[in-house]
Amino acid sequence: LDYQFYFSGTEEGLTEQALLEAAAAQLNTLVAYYTALEKAEELGLDGLPGEEQAAILEEVSADLENGRQYYTETLREQNGALSDAQLEALVEAAMQEAGYSEQALCAHYTEAAIYEHIFSYCTDALTLSTDELQAGVSHLAEQARETYATDPDRYDYDQLLDATIYYTPAHVRRIKHILIALTEEDAEAVSAAYAAENTEEGDALLAEALEHIHGEAEEVYARVQLDPGKVDEFLQELTDDPVAADNPDGYFVRESSAMYSPAFLEAAFALQTEGELSGLIATSSGYHILRLEEIVPEGPTDLEVVADAAYKTLLQQKKEAAFQENIRAWQEGISILTYPSRY
């Protein structure tokens, strides 16, 4: 429950009623989980093959090592005067308190594997019809439209995380660019000044840093203008963008995005014709040469573009819903006692 609150960011200001409701929901989830494990045992699905047991032991070993390393570094930082023996004793105590024991971790991974077995047993035969796929994609697109309307930045994060885009909001352009980056030394100095909230010093250092690479940027720009037919090659060959190779189609840039500098956005949306190039655009990263690839229309993404990803998502949702129905049916035949007063 603590883990759930930590990641949802709701541990602060939680009312007693909300806590009770969350605890009840968490308990119901655990009851469903162990109901499925009981059924797996009844069906003989609780035996794990040797290779699966070996994989679990590897995961347990890795978790123990990561936990030991984390607590060793944390406790050493808190008290550098500890002897090795004292530090080791504190690490072991901290790990036990947090549940980092071989027995507990083996039980956790074994139960998770058995749960996957019975989940597969009950759901592997399920598929989606064409009608289900089309209706599901329409629903996902509508969900995305509503999400981006209330939280426009979510579109930027979905693009950054390479999530499937089911709906494109208004005012989006696909842009490719060549970056002539600041030198590493200059970039560190500029970043340090801005991080210290010394804007005046940061601006001065940035202006000086841009001057250091201005000649190189002009040479790159001249080369691009002389041979515009090779722009696609230049976009990969001449750029200092470290993730250019991971984004061969460019970047989907939203007009009010917080992920791009105002100068970059202004230049991107000043371009009007697909294939049009900008001049040299200065930002805190260096100089950019932008090319407009596409003015992306607002609306749902074409079905054929998202069909494969949507099928996996929708089929998983169908499987999970069907499995929960199985669990509810199994629970009707067993006696389950819970103790809400102990929340």
Phi, psi and omega in degrees: 000319176300319180299316180298314182293322182299314184279338177271351178069025184252009184290337179274134174069025181282128179284159180298320180296317179296322178297316180297318180295319179294320179295319178298317179297319179296318179295319178297324177296317179293321178299316178298319181299311183284336171298316179296321179294321177298316180295322179299319178296317180299323182273359180076027181261009185268358177275129182256133177296162185302320182293327178289320176297320179296320179296322178296316180298324177295317179296318179298315180299318179294319179296317179298318180294317179296318178297316180297319179295316180299310183290328177297312180294318182295313183288328177292321177296323181288329181208094182287350182274356182294140172286167180300320181293317178296317180298315181298320179295318179293322178297313180297320179295317180295320180293319178297318181296325182274358179088015179274068174242152181299319181297313182294318181291321177298317179298318181298310184290327178293314178299318180298321180292319178295320177300318178296325179298311184286330175299313180295319180303321185272341191235351186299334182278352184285145175221178176244139173278167178299318179297319179297319180296312181297315179295321180294318179296319177300319179293317179297322179295318180293320176299316180296318179301314180295320180297313182291333178291322181270334182222079185302327181295340181299327178299317180298317180292323177298320177294316182298320183272006178060036175284160177289128181263111181266345181209136177253124179287177180290155172064059176235136177230146175264124188234137166251153181210155169255128177252126169255101192279155170301154174297154183302318180295315179295319181299320180294319180294317179296314181298319180296320180295314179293323180296328178276007179062028175262080187296319182298315179294319179299317179298318181294317179294323179294317179300319179292319180295320178295325179296324181297330184250006185296320180297316179298318181296319179296323178296317179296317181296319179296321179295320179295318181291326181290329184226067184297340179291345181253021183302319181299321176294317181296325182300331177264320187286320189262352187277149173260008178294116186290343181245019180300320182295333179278351181231062185296337179269000180095198185238139176269111190251123178267142190302323182254024183297141176270357184272349181237151181291153178305322181295319179296315180295317180299317180293320182298318184270359171278338178286134187244339186239134179301130184097350182288140179257147172271176168277199176283124182247119183271131172223182179289354177267338183142215177254140179240146166241116186260147171230131178281119179267322186196138167268105191283124181289145175289143175137180180295146175287143180304141185304316185296335180287323186253002189303313184296312180295319181295320180302315180297315181295312184290323178294320178297319177298318179297318179297316182295320178295317180295321181293322177296325175296319176301314182298317179298322179293319179295323183294335180293339183260007180228162180262124181235123177251132173236161185231081183302329182296343182269003178299000000 
